[in-house]
C-alpha cells in the first residue's frame, strides 16, 4: 500500500486523549507519531504550598489504577526529605499493598484490554457469551487484588491508611490468614492465565532499545532500590534526572525522555529484562511457558511480562503474609514527624514502569517544589521509535490489519491513558 493516511482521534484512555498519525506517500513515510493532546493536569502545581501530610493523598489522584504506586512513591520522597524511617512491619505491609496493585493493574490490562485483540472481539463484554470461563477468571483475580489493596490501604484505590512514617490501619492475623488462603487458591487461576496467554499469536516485531527499571540485590524490585539500565548504567534514585533527561515535543503535551539512546522503555518488560533472576521460581516457570527470555526486544510481549509478574506477586504475597504472621502483627502508631526543611526523591516501579517523585519542603513542612516523572511519559519516545520502525513492515497489509496492529502496539505499552478501556477508532483519510 504505497499511500496511507491514518488519523486516530482519539486513543481515549484514563488520563486523556492521544492520536496516532501516519502519513505515507508513494511508500515514503512523511509522518509517523503518537500525539498526546490532553491538556496538562498541573499536579506538581497543586501540591506547592501544601503541607507534607497531604501530598500522598493528592498525588494518588494522578492515576486511579496506580494510586497505591503514586502514594507510596510520594511517601517515600517525603520520608527521605524529613528523615522518617519505617518499621519492618510497615515496610512489609506496603510491599503487600503494592503487590495487590500490580496484580490489579495487570489483570485489567491483559484480560480486559489485550486479550480481546487476539480473541476477535471488540471488547471484553462479548466474553460473557463467547468464553464465560475466561471472563469469570479475570473477575476473580480482579476481586482478589482489589480486596488485597483494601485490606492494607483502607480501600481499593486512593489508599487512606498510608501515611508518612507508616500505616494507620493494621490488618488482623485472621484477615491475613484468610487473604493468604485466597492467594493460594488463586494459583489455579494464575496457571490458567499462563496457559491462555501462551497460546496467543504475538506479533513478530523487535527493535533493540534500552530498558530502565529499579533493582535490588535481594528481591524483584518494586519499591526503592537502584536505577539500572540494560546498557549497564546504574544510578542512585536521587540522580533520576541523569536518566530521564525530559524534553517537550511541539505536538505532544506529554514530556518525553531519553538516556543513553534516542529512547528507552520502562514497565513490566523492562523489569523482566533487568531482574529476571529475582523472580519467584513459579514466575520463572511461567516465563518459560510463555516463551519469554531476557533480553526480549518485542514490545508486544510487555503483556506476557505482566502475566509473569502477576504470578510472582501472588507467590511473594503468600511469602510476605507468612513473614508477618511469624513476626506477629500488632497495631503501630506512625512516628511523630520532626518538621524541617529538606528535599527527597522517591521511586517505585509501578505497573507501567519506573516512577519518580521529588519534593522540596521549607522549615514549616510546606512543599515549595515538586517534580513527578511518569512512566508513560518516559515511554513516549520509545513508542514513537517503535511506530517508525513497525509501520514500514506492515504497509503491505490490508488497512484493517494495519489498524489492528497499530492499536495493539499502543496497547502493548499499557499507557496510563488506557483506562477507559474501549477500542480505538481509526479513520483512514
N, C-alpha and C positions, 0 to 999 in steps of 0.2 A: 504494500500500500504506500505509494510514493507521496501522497498528500493526506495529511491527517491533522485535524484540529480538534482538540479535546478541551472542554471547558467544564470543570466540575464546580457547581455552585449549589450548595456548599458541602464540604465534609463536615457536617454538623455534629459535633460531639460535645463532651461535658463542658469544656472550657471555651467553647465558642465555635468559630467558623474558619474553615480553611478551604482553599481552592486548588485543584490540580489543573495546571495549564500546560498543554503540549501543542506545539505548532511545528509540523513537519511539511516542508515544501520540496518537492522533487527529491525525496529521500534524504534531504538535509534537515537536521534539527535546528530550527531557529530559536525555539523557546521550549524549555522543559523544566518545570519547577513546581514546588508545593508552596503555596502562599497562605500565610496566616493573616487573616484580615479582621480578626476580632479586636475590638477596642481594648487598650491597656486597662488592667484591673487595679493597679495602684496599691497593692497590699503593702509594699515597702513604705509608701507614704502614710497608709493607715496607722501603722504602728509607731511612727515617730510621735514623741510626746506622750506615749502610753507607758504605764508602769510595767516593770518586768513580769509581774504576776499575770498580766493579761495577754502577753504576746503569743503563747502557745495556743490559747483559745481563739485568738483572732486568726492566726496563720493556718490553723487546721482547716479553716473555711476556704483555703486556696483550692482544695480538692475534696469532694465528698467521698471519693474512692480511696484516696491516700491520706485521709485526715489523721490517722494514727502516725503515719510517717512524718507528716509535717509537724504535728505536735511533739513527737519525740525528738526530731531534729532541732526544733525551736527550743525545747527544754535543755537539750544538750548544749546549745550555744549559750543560753542564759546561765546555766550552771557553771560553765567554764568561765564566763565573764565575772561571776560573783563568787567563785571559789567554793561551790557547793558539791559535796560528794554524795553518791548514792550508797545505800546499804546493799549487801549482796541479794537480799530478798527482793528489794525494789528493782534491781538490775534484772533478776530472773523474770519477774512479773512483766517488766517492759518487753523483754525478749518474747515472752509468750504472747503478749498482746500483738506484737509486731508480726509474729508468725501467723496469727489469725488474719491479719490484714493481707499478707502475701497470698494466703490461700484464697481469701475472699475476692481479691482483685483478679488473680489468675484464673479462677473458675469462671468469673464473669467474662473475661476476655476469650479464653479458649473455647468455652461451650457456647456462650451467647453471641459472640462476635465472629469468631474464626470458623467454628465447625459448620455453620450454615453454608459458607462458601464451598465446602467440599461435599456437602450433602444435597446440593442442588436446590437450596431453599433461600428465600429472600430474607428470612429472619428466623429466630429460634421458635416463634409461635407455632409454625406448622409441625414442629416436632411432637406436639400434642397428639396428632394423628399418625404422623409418619414413623416416629420412633419414641413412644412414650417412656420406655425404659431409660433412654439417654437423657431425656428431659428430667425425669424424676431423680436420676443420679446427680445431675447438675444442681437441682434444687436442694437435695440432701446436703451436698458439700457446701452450698451457699448458706444454708441454715446453720450448719455446724460452725463455719468460720465466723458468721455474724454473732453467734452466741458466745464463741470464744472471746471475741473482741469485747462484747458487752460485759462478760464476767470480770474482766480486768479494768476496762476503761469506763465502766458505768453505763455505756450504751454502745450500739453498733458503730455509729460514726460520730465524729467530733467528740472525742473522749473527754468527759468532765472530771474523771478521777485522777488523771495525770496532772501532777503539779510540780513546781520547782522543788527538787530535793527528794521526790518520792511519789507515792501514790496514796490517795486519801481513802481508798477502799481496798480491803484485803479479802479475797475470796476465802471461804472456809475450806477446811480439809475435805469435807464431803462434796462441796462443789467441784473441787479439783479432781477428786476420785471419779465423780460422775462424768466430768469432761474427758478425763483420760480414757474411760471406758468407751465413750463415743468416738474418740480419736482412734482407738484400736479397732472398733467396728468399721471405721472409715477406710481401713486398709483395703477392704474388698472393693470399695468404690474407686480407690486410687489404682488398684490393679486393672479394673475395667477401663479407667480413663487412659492408662498407658496403652492398653490393648487397642482401644478405639483410635487414638492418635497415631499409633504405629502403622495403621493401615492407610492413612491419608496420603494422597499423592502430592507431596510438597513440590512447588515449582522449582525447577533446577536453575538456580542463579547464584553466582558467587562474585563478590568483589572484596578483595583484601582491604582491610581497614584496621584502625587502632581501636582496641576495646579498653574502656576505663571503668574501674569499679573500686570498691573498698576491699581490703584484705586483712585478715588476722592470721596469726600463726596457729591458733588452736581451735578455730571454728570457721564455718562458712559465714562470711561477714555480711551482716545487715545493718548493725548499729555500731558506728565508730570503727576505728582501725587506721590503716594507712591507705592513701590513694595510690593505686598501681595501674599501670597500663601494659597492654600486651607487647608494646615496643620496648619494655624494660625500664621504664621510668617509675620512680617512687617518690611520693611527697607526703609530708605531714598534712593533716586536714587544713591547718592554718594557711598553707600555701596554695589554697584552691584556685586562686586567680592565675597561678602559673599553668594550671591545667585548662581552665575554661576559656580564657582569652576571648571574652564575649565581644561581638560586634553586631551592628544592625545592617540589614538589607532594606533597600527602599520599598520593596514590595511586600514586606512582612513586618507585622507588629510584634512578632516573637524574636527575641535575640537569638543569635547563632553562636556557635562555639567551635574552637579548634585547638589542637595541642601540637602534636609533632607532625601531623599531616594536614591535609585540607579539611579533614573532618574526623570525628571519632564516634563510636557507638556506645551507649550505655543501656542497661536493662538486664533482663534475665540471661540473654545470650552472652553479654559481656561478663557477667558474674560467673556463668558456667565456664567460659573460656579461661578466665583468670583463676578460678577457685575450684575447679573440678575435683581436685584431690581432697578437698574438705567436705565433700558431700557425704551424707549418710550412705552406708552400703546399699540399702534398698533403692536410694535415689540413683546411685551409680548403675544398678541393675536396670532401672527404668530407662536411663540414658542409652544403655546398650540396646535395649529392645526398640527404642525409638531411632536407632541408627545415628545417635548424636555423639560426636567425638570432638575433643578440643584439638586444635583451634578450628572452629567452624566459622566459615565466612558467608554462609547463606542466611540473609536476614529473615527469610520466611520461617526459619527454624527457631526464631526467638520464641514462638509459641510452643514448640516442643520443649525448649529450655524451661518455659513456665510450668509445663507439666512435671518436669523433673523437680523443680523447686517445690511444687505442691507436695510431692512425695516426701521430700526432705523435711519440709516444715511440719507435716503430720508426725513424722518419726521424732524429730527434735522436740516437738511439743510434748510428746509422751515422755521423753527423757527429762525435760525440764520439770514436768509435774512430779516425776519420781524424785528428783532432787529437792524440790520444795517440800514434798511430803516427808522425806527423810530428815530434812533440816527442821521441819515443824513450822508451819506458817503461823504468824501472830500479827495482830494489828500493830502498825507502826505509825507514829506521828512524823510527818516531814519535819526536817530540822528548821530551827529559826535561821532566817537568812540575814546575814550582815550586809546591809545595803551599802554599796560603794560604787565608785566609777570603775569601769572595766570594759573589755572587749572580748568576745568569744565567738568561735566558729564551731558549728555542729555539722555533722554529716551522717546521713543514713543512706543505705541502698534500698530505696522504696521500690514498690513493684515495677515501676517503669525506668528505674535507674538511679544513679547516684544524685543525691540532693544535698545542697549546701544552704545553710542559714548563717549569716554573720550579723551580729548586733554590737552596737556601742551604747553603753549606758553612762549617764552622768552620776554625780555623787548622790543624787536622790533616787537612783534606780529607774530613771526615766530614759526611754530609748531615744537617742539622738540620731542614729543612723542604722539602716538595715539594708541587707542585700540578700536576696534569695535567688539561687541559680537552680532552675527547674530541669528535671531530666528531659522533658520533651524539647525544651529549648536547645539542650546540648545535642539532641539527635537531629535537629533540623538540617544542618549541613550534610550529615551522613545520609539522611533520607533523600535529599536532593541529589547527592552524588550517585546514590543507587538508581534513582529515576533516570538520570542522564545515561547511565550505562545499560540499564534494563530496557529502555524504550527501543533502541535500535535492534535489540534481539527479538522483539515481538511485533515489529512493524509488518511482517508478512502474514500475520494472523487476522482473522475476521474482527470487525470492530467490536462485536460483543465480547470476544475473548480478550482483546486489548483492554477494554473497560474493566472486565472482571479481574484481570491480573494487576492492573493499577490499583484497583480497590483493595486487593489482597496485600499489595506491597505497603500501602498506607496502614492497613490494619495490623500488619505484622509488627510494626513498631509500637503498637498499643499506645498511641499518643494520648495525653491527658484530655484532648478534645474528643475522645471516642466514646464518652459515657452515655450519650443519648441513644446509642445502640440501634440505629436504623441503617438500612442500606444506603450506600452512596448513590446519588443521582448524577449520571454522567450524560452530558449533551454533546453530540458531535455536530459542529457547526461549520 
